[in-house]
Amino acid sequence: MWIADKWTDYEIIDASCGEKLERWDKYILLRPDPQVIWHTPKEAGEWGRLNARYHRSDKGGGEWEFFSLPKEWGVHYRELSFRLKPFSFKHTGLFPEQAVNWDWFSPLIEKAGRPVKVLNLFAYTGGATLAAAKAGAAVTHVDASKGMVTWARENAAASGIAQAPIRYLVDDCAKFVEREIRRGNTYEGIIMDPPSYGRGPKGEIWKMEENIYHLIELAASLLSKEPVFFLINSYTTGLQPAVLTYMLNCAIVKARGGQAVSSEIGLPVRESGLVLPCGASGRWTPKA
């Protein structure tokens, strides 16, 4: 498993009975997590010092219960800064487990020794965009949500890279890739973080299992003659890391060579010493 264990402003304190107890800077949140099906004693003192808790509804969705939490606050990872706020379906605007991927591709960009253009699809609030830009890449950031793209801009400003070469686009990712192919544009790095299910700006329906392989094929055709990396993330239950490797092998390795590897990604749990699985990632590089 690839573990994001370099955080100082974030940690999973404990996990038990379907919930994870987290520290985001100085604030303690309790959120549901479907992976946490074990029961362990809740001995950490933070269980009794919550700033907010998300209650999942039996009918789907849920709602936040606030005790003492600002409408917005921030956390830092290395030289990056992120604005956080609680919003729909338990999220805060950041997936901290993705830091393990930022730490993987950032040195690849820095050591390339040449200009690197990165395409970040389903780019959300810009964690990977900021990491790639900080490493020296010119980034094209694409997401279907105008609000998420605005949030990414604000994170870039908070990180001191508001003037970095980042192009922000509100667009359907699949349609954008198709247009880039027709335009003949290429990228040295491609990042994909597709949702299990979603809608584009005009209501276009996205289903991971039905659409992902075709999109990988299309995006792979945007890799330049001297590519640096390709990264795909998945939070879809049942889509095993091996499946990501198989797709990368079929869509990229077969035509371009190189090596594809995949693994679960996770976050350490302070109290138990366990590692909480948080999805999977597949990585391709042109050299084994």
Salt bridges, closest charged atoms under 4 A:
ASP5 OD1 - LYS6 NZ 2.85
GLU11 OE2 - ARG23 NE 3.01
GLU11 OE2 - ARG270 NH1 3.42
GLU19 OE2 - ARG53 NH2 3.00
GLU22 OE1 - ARG31 NE 2.68
ASP33 OD2 - LYS20 NZ 3.29
GLU46 OE1 - ARG270 NH2 3.17
GLU65 OE1 - HIS55 NE2 2.58
GLU72 OE1 - ARG83 NH2 2.53
ASP103 OD1 - ARG78 NE 3.11
GLU154 OE1 - ARG83 NH1 2.42
ASP171 OD2 - ARG179 NH2 1.98
GLU180 OE2 - ARG167 NH2 3.93
GLU180 OE1 - ARG183 NH2 2.70
GLU204 OE2 - LYS175 NZ 3.31
GLU271 OE2 - ARG270 NH2 2.95
